[in-house]
Amino acid sequence: MRTIVKSFLLVVMLFATSTPLIAQSLISIDPDNALEGESLGVGISGQNTNFDQASTISIWFSQGSSTIYAYGYFPVNDTYMTAWFDLPSGAIGLHDLNVYNNIDGTLTLDNSFTINSFNPPELIAISPNSVQQGQVLRVAISGQYTHFNFQQGSNTNVWFSQGSPTCTCTNFWIISDTLLFAEFDCKGASLGLRDLNVYNDIDGTLTLYDSFTITPYNPTLTSITPGGAYQGQKLSVRISGQNTRFGFTQGSGALVWLSQGNSLIVSRQANAIGEKIGHPGSGITVADFDIPADANTGMWDVHTFSDIDGQLTLTDGFMIVQPGDWTSDGVVNFLDLAVLGNNWLEGAGP
């Protein structure tokens, strides 16, 4: 009998020494990364652990001497539990996951969780960054870490702010997550700096402060070609302007006329060409005149009118002379031929 007991004990000892015990360990955390400043819940999995049986549990991330403790946890069973963290700003990089309980002791999963830098979306540029009053223009808006293209720009809005009235966004085109084009109508906008604002469902409202300027516009007449005519002549003239909006005139009526004192010569008709409606630039108006045979000779002022520019004047811009008298000295001689050769006149001849 004593021999049987000894043999049994020997077998038990051999089995115990040949079968290693499986130690408790942490095997995973999900998710295994987050942004600084984020609040999140994680799932923690263990092996041979006693999460549910333990009476005392602590959970924390560590990086060197820095620690971030969970503010709550819930054991689902002995090998799985959830925990909640508030991640502080600046705690960037790899962290160890640590779990302590009164049964398993302290368990560590090295370099298992990454805290990434949070790059907030921002607007960085608008080009061009100014517009003249009354202008319609298209601008390019650039962002960084933005999501302009999220779901093809769903719920995207673009606007200027700071003072009223201001420019109205009439349309926009999304090129990528960081670039969009927008068209603004600035008719009636007051002068000064504006903030640029872009909203979408991901980034929220982004603002680029004092980034856009509405400046006064100064439309001027720059030339008339030809620059003169003789009494009784019928001719067409081309009137050029800078920052003008000839094409924005609506309705009918006299748009171009000549004046000398109280005398007026009104064009038969006038048409704006060479400019996009509503966009200021080097606009051109073509006007047809019938110069009366008894019109006063000498220099005449040139006038135009448009709904946006109002009345513009080119002082002493046009000369009326007697037929053949281009020096306007009352005598037709070789000097008139010299003037005729230099200045005449792209369609203003007899």
C-alpha positions as CSV (number, residue, x, y, z in Angstrom):
1,M,0.0,0.0,0.0
2,R,2.8,2.4,0.9
3,T,4.4,1.7,-2.5
4,I,1.2,2.5,-4.4
5,V,0.9,5.9,-2.6
6,K,4.5,6.8,-3.3
7,S,4.0,5.9,-7.0
8,F,0.9,8.1,-7.2
9,L,2.6,11.1,-5.6
10,L,5.5,10.7,-8.1
11,V,3.2,10.8,-11.0
12,V,1.5,13.9,-9.7
13,M,4.8,15.6,-9.2
14,L,6.0,14.7,-12.7
15,F,2.8,16.0,-14.3
16,A,3.0,19.3,-12.4
17,T,6.6,19.9,-13.4
18,S,5.9,19.0,-17.0
19,T,2.8,21.3,-17.5
20,P,3.8,25.0,-17.0
21,L,1.2,27.4,-15.5
22,I,-0.2,30.0,-17.9
23,A,0.3,33.4,-16.3
24,Q,-2.1,36.3,-16.4
25,S,-1.5,38.9,-19.1
26,L,-3.0,41.7,-21.1
27,I,-3.4,40.9,-24.8
28,S,-5.0,43.8,-26.5
29,I,-6.7,47.3,-26.3
30,D,-9.2,48.5,-28.8
31,P,-9.0,51.1,-30.2
32,D,-5.3,51.4,-29.8
33,N,-4.9,55.1,-30.7
34,A,-6.7,58.4,-30.2
35,L,-6.1,62.2,-30.5
36,E,-4.8,64.4,-27.7
37,G,-7.6,66.1,-25.9
38,E,-10.1,63.3,-26.8
39,S,-12.5,61.5,-24.4
40,L,-13.0,57.9,-25.4
41,G,-13.8,54.4,-24.2
42,V,-11.6,51.4,-24.8
43,G,-12.0,47.6,-24.6
44,I,-9.2,45.7,-22.7
45,S,-8.7,42.0,-23.2
46,G,-6.7,39.7,-20.9
47,Q,-5.7,36.1,-20.6
48,N,-6.2,34.1,-17.4
49,T,-7.1,37.4,-15.7
50,N,-9.6,38.0,-13.0
51,F,-11.2,41.3,-13.9
52,D,-14.7,40.4,-12.7
53,Q,-13.6,38.7,-9.5
54,A,-11.2,41.4,-8.3
55,S,-12.4,43.8,-5.7
56,T,-9.9,46.6,-6.5
57,I,-9.0,47.7,-10.0
58,S,-6.9,50.6,-11.3
59,I,-6.2,51.3,-15.0
60,W,-3.8,53.8,-16.5
61,F,-1.5,54.7,-19.4
62,S,2.1,55.4,-18.7
63,Q,4.9,57.1,-20.6
64,G,8.0,57.4,-18.5
65,S,6.9,59.1,-15.3
66,S,3.7,60.5,-16.9
67,T,0.4,58.7,-16.2
68,I,-3.1,59.0,-17.4
69,Y,-5.7,57.2,-15.2
70,A,-9.1,55.9,-16.4
71,Y,-12.0,57.8,-14.8
72,G,-14.3,54.8,-15.0
73,Y,-14.3,51.1,-15.9
74,F,-16.7,48.1,-16.2
75,P,-15.7,44.4,-16.0
76,V,-17.7,42.4,-18.5
77,N,-16.1,39.1,-17.4
78,D,-12.8,38.0,-16.1
79,T,-11.0,38.5,-19.4
80,Y,-12.7,41.6,-20.8
81,M,-13.6,45.0,-19.5
82,T,-14.2,48.6,-20.8
83,A,-12.5,51.7,-19.5
84,W,-12.9,55.4,-20.1
85,F,-10.2,58.1,-20.4
86,D,-9.9,61.8,-20.9
87,L,-6.6,62.3,-22.8
88,P,-4.9,65.5,-22.0
89,S,-3.3,67.8,-24.6
90,G,0.4,67.3,-25.1
91,A,0.5,63.6,-24.2
92,I,1.8,62.6,-27.6
93,G,3.3,59.3,-28.5
94,L,3.3,55.6,-27.5
95,H,2.0,54.6,-24.0
96,D,2.0,51.4,-22.0
97,L,-1.4,50.1,-20.8
98,N,-1.4,49.1,-17.1
99,V,-4.0,47.2,-15.1
100,Y,-3.8,46.5,-11.4
101,N,-6.2,44.3,-9.4
102,N,-5.9,42.6,-6.0
103,I,-5.8,39.1,-7.6
104,D,-3.6,39.5,-10.7
105,G,-1.3,42.2,-9.4
106,T,-0.1,44.8,-12.0
107,L,-0.2,43.7,-15.7
108,T,1.4,45.8,-18.5
109,L,0.9,45.8,-22.2
110,D,4.0,47.7,-23.5
111,N,3.8,50.4,-26.2
112,S,0.2,49.4,-26.9
113,F,-1.6,52.7,-27.2
114,T,-0.7,55.8,-29.3
115,I,-1.9,59.4,-28.6
116,N,-1.7,61.4,-31.8
117,S,-1.3,65.1,-32.2
118,F,-4.6,66.9,-32.9
119,N,-4.3,69.1,-35.9
120,P,-7.2,71.5,-35.9
121,P,-8.7,72.4,-39.2
122,E,-8.1,76.1,-40.2
123,L,-8.4,78.5,-43.1
124,I,-5.0,79.7,-44.2
125,A,-5.6,81.9,-47.3
126,I,-8.0,83.6,-49.7
127,S,-6.9,84.8,-53.1
128,P,-7.5,87.5,-54.3
129,N,-7.9,89.1,-50.9
130,S,-9.6,92.3,-51.9
131,V,-12.4,93.5,-54.2
132,Q,-13.7,96.9,-55.3
133,Q,-17.2,97.9,-54.3
134,G,-19.8,96.6,-56.7
135,Q,-17.6,93.8,-58.1
136,V,-18.5,90.2,-58.7
137,L,-15.5,88.0,-58.3
138,R,-14.3,84.5,-57.8
139,V,-11.8,83.6,-55.0
140,A,-9.8,80.6,-54.0
141,I,-10.0,79.5,-50.4
142,S,-7.3,77.3,-48.9
143,G,-7.5,75.3,-45.7
144,Q,-5.2,73.1,-43.7
145,Y,-6.5,69.8,-42.1
146,T,-9.9,70.8,-43.5
147,H,-12.7,68.5,-44.9
148,F,-14.2,70.7,-47.6
149,N,-14.9,67.6,-49.7
150,F,-16.7,65.6,-47.0
151,Q,-19.7,63.9,-48.7
152,Q,-19.3,66.3,-51.6
153,G,-19.5,69.3,-49.4
154,S,-22.8,68.6,-47.7
155,N,-24.0,71.5,-45.6
156,T,-21.1,73.8,-46.7
157,N,-21.6,77.5,-46.4
158,V,-19.2,80.3,-47.2
159,W,-19.6,84.0,-46.2
160,F,-17.9,87.2,-45.2
161,S,-18.8,88.9,-41.9
162,Q,-18.0,92.1,-40.0
163,G,-20.3,94.9,-40.7
164,S,-23.3,95.0,-42.9
165,P,-24.2,95.0,-45.7
166,T,-21.5,92.6,-47.0
167,C,-20.8,90.4,-50.0
168,T,-23.1,87.5,-50.9
169,C,-21.7,84.1,-51.9
170,T,-23.6,83.2,-55.0
171,N,-21.9,79.8,-55.7
172,F,-19.0,77.7,-54.7
173,W,-17.0,74.8,-56.2
174,I,-15.2,72.2,-54.0
175,I,-11.9,71.1,-55.5
176,S,-10.5,69.0,-52.6
177,D,-10.5,68.7,-48.9
178,T,-8.3,71.8,-48.6
179,L,-9.3,73.9,-51.6
180,L,-12.6,75.5,-52.8
181,F,-13.6,78.3,-55.1
182,A,-16.4,80.7,-54.3
183,E,-18.0,83.5,-56.2
184,F,-19.1,86.7,-54.4
185,D,-21.4,89.5,-55.4
186,C,-20.2,92.7,-53.6
187,K,-22.7,95.1,-55.0
188,G,-23.8,97.4,-52.2
189,A,-21.1,96.1,-49.7
190,S,-19.6,98.7,-47.4
191,L,-15.9,99.4,-47.3
192,G,-13.4,97.8,-45.0
193,L,-12.0,94.5,-43.7
194,R,-14.1,91.3,-43.6
195,D,-13.7,88.0,-41.9
196,L,-13.9,84.9,-44.1
197,N,-16.1,82.1,-42.8
198,V,-16.5,78.5,-44.0
199,Y,-18.8,75.9,-42.4
200,N,-19.2,72.2,-42.9
201,D,-20.5,69.4,-40.7
202,I,-17.0,68.0,-39.9
203,D,-15.0,71.2,-39.3
204,G,-17.7,73.4,-37.9
205,T,-17.3,77.1,-38.5
206,L,-13.8,78.2,-39.5
207,T,-12.9,81.8,-39.6
208,L,-9.9,83.7,-41.2
209,Y,-10.1,87.1,-39.5
210,D,-9.6,90.4,-41.3
211,S,-8.5,88.5,-44.4
212,F,-10.5,90.3,-47.1
213,T,-10.8,94.0,-47.9
214,I,-13.6,95.8,-49.8
215,T,-12.1,98.9,-51.4
216,P,-13.7,101.9,-53.2
217,Y,-13.8,101.7,-56.9
218,N,-12.9,104.7,-59.1
219,P,-14.3,104.3,-62.6
220,T,-12.8,106.6,-65.1
221,L,-12.9,107.2,-68.8
222,T,-9.5,106.9,-70.4
223,S,-9.9,107.6,-74.1
224,I,-12.1,108.0,-77.1
225,T,-11.2,106.8,-80.6
226,P,-11.3,108.6,-82.9
227,G,-10.7,111.7,-80.9
228,G,-12.5,114.1,-83.2
229,A,-14.8,114.7,-86.1
230,Y,-15.8,117.5,-88.5
231,Q,-19.2,119.3,-88.7
232,G,-21.8,117.2,-90.4
233,Q,-20.0,113.9,-90.0
234,K,-21.6,110.5,-89.1
235,L,-19.2,108.3,-87.2
236,S,-18.8,105.5,-84.6
237,V,-16.5,106.0,-81.6
238,R,-14.9,103.6,-79.1
239,I,-14.8,104.9,-75.5
240,S,-12.5,103.0,-73.1
241,G,-12.7,103.1,-69.3
242,Q,-10.9,101.8,-66.3
243,N,-12.9,100.0,-63.5
244,T,-16.0,100.8,-65.5
245,R,-19.2,98.8,-65.7
246,F,-20.7,99.9,-69.0
247,G,-22.3,96.5,-69.4
248,F,-24.3,96.7,-66.2
249,T,-26.6,99.4,-67.6
250,Q,-30.2,98.3,-67.8
251,G,-33.0,99.6,-69.9
252,S,-32.7,102.1,-72.7
253,G,-31.9,105.7,-73.2
254,A,-28.9,107.9,-73.9
255,L,-25.7,106.4,-72.5
256,V,-23.1,108.5,-74.3
257,W,-23.1,112.2,-75.2
258,L,-20.9,115.2,-75.9
259,S,-21.2,118.5,-74.3
260,Q,-19.7,122.0,-74.8
261,G,-21.2,124.5,-72.4
262,N,-25.0,124.2,-72.8
263,S,-24.8,122.4,-76.1
264,L,-25.3,118.6,-76.3
265,I,-24.8,116.0,-78.9
266,V,-26.4,112.7,-78.0
267,S,-25.4,109.4,-79.5
268,R,-27.9,107.5,-81.7
269,Q,-27.0,104.3,-79.8
270,A,-24.4,102.9,-77.5
271,N,-23.4,99.3,-76.7
272,A,-21.0,97.9,-74.2
273,I,-18.5,95.4,-75.5
274,G,-15.4,93.6,-74.2
275,E,-16.5,93.2,-70.6
276,K,-18.3,90.6,-68.6
277,I,-21.5,91.9,-67.1
278,G,-20.9,93.1,-63.6
279,H,-17.2,92.7,-63.6
280,P,-15.2,95.9,-63.6
281,G,-12.2,96.3,-66.0
282,S,-11.1,98.1,-69.0
283,G,-14.6,98.3,-70.5
284,I,-15.4,99.6,-73.9
285,T,-18.5,101.3,-75.2
286,V,-19.2,101.8,-78.9
287,A,-21.3,104.8,-79.7
288,D,-22.7,106.2,-83.0
289,F,-22.9,110.0,-83.5
290,D,-24.4,112.3,-86.1
291,I,-22.4,115.5,-85.7
292,P,-24.6,118.5,-86.7
293,A,-23.4,120.6,-89.5
294,D,-23.7,123.7,-87.3
295,A,-22.1,122.1,-84.2
296,N,-19.7,124.4,-82.4
297,T,-16.1,123.8,-83.3
298,G,-13.5,123.2,-80.6
299,M,-13.1,120.8,-77.7
300,W,-16.1,118.9,-76.3
301,D,-16.4,116.8,-73.1
302,V,-17.3,113.1,-73.4
303,H,-19.9,111.7,-71.0
304,T,-21.1,108.1,-70.3
305,F,-23.7,106.8,-67.9
306,S,-24.3,103.4,-66.4
307,D,-26.4,102.1,-63.5
308,I,-23.4,101.3,-61.4
309,D,-20.8,103.9,-62.4
310,G,-23.3,106.8,-62.8
311,Q,-22.1,109.6,-65.0
312,L,-18.4,109.7,-66.0
313,T,-16.7,112.5,-67.9
314,L,-13.6,112.8,-70.1
315,T,-13.0,116.5,-70.1
316,D,-12.0,118.0,-73.5
317,G,-11.8,114.5,-74.9
318,F,-13.3,115.2,-78.3
319,M,-12.7,117.8,-81.0
320,I,-15.1,119.1,-83.6
321,V,-13.7,121.1,-86.5
322,Q,-14.8,122.5,-89.9
323,P,-14.5,120.1,-92.7
324,G,-10.8,119.8,-93.5
325,D,-9.7,122.2,-90.7
326,W,-8.0,119.8,-88.3
327,T,-5.9,122.5,-86.7
328,S,-9.2,124.3,-85.8
329,D,-7.6,127.7,-86.9
330,G,-10.3,128.5,-89.4
331,V,-8.0,127.9,-92.4
332,V,-7.5,124.7,-94.3
333,N,-3.8,124.3,-95.2
334,F,-0.8,121.9,-95.1
335,L,-0.9,121.9,-91.3
336,D,-4.3,120.2,-91.4
337,L,-2.8,117.5,-93.6
338,A,-0.1,116.9,-91.0
339,V,-2.6,116.5,-88.2
340,L,-4.8,114.3,-90.4
341,G,-1.8,112.0,-91.0
342,N,-1.0,111.7,-87.3
343,N,-4.4,111.5,-85.7
344,W,-6.9,110.3,-88.2
345,L,-8.8,108.5,-87.1
346,E,-9.8,104.9,-87.4
347,G,-13.0,105.4,-89.3
348,A,-13.6,109.1,-88.6
349,G,-12.5,110.3,-92.1
350,P,-14.8,111.6,-94.7
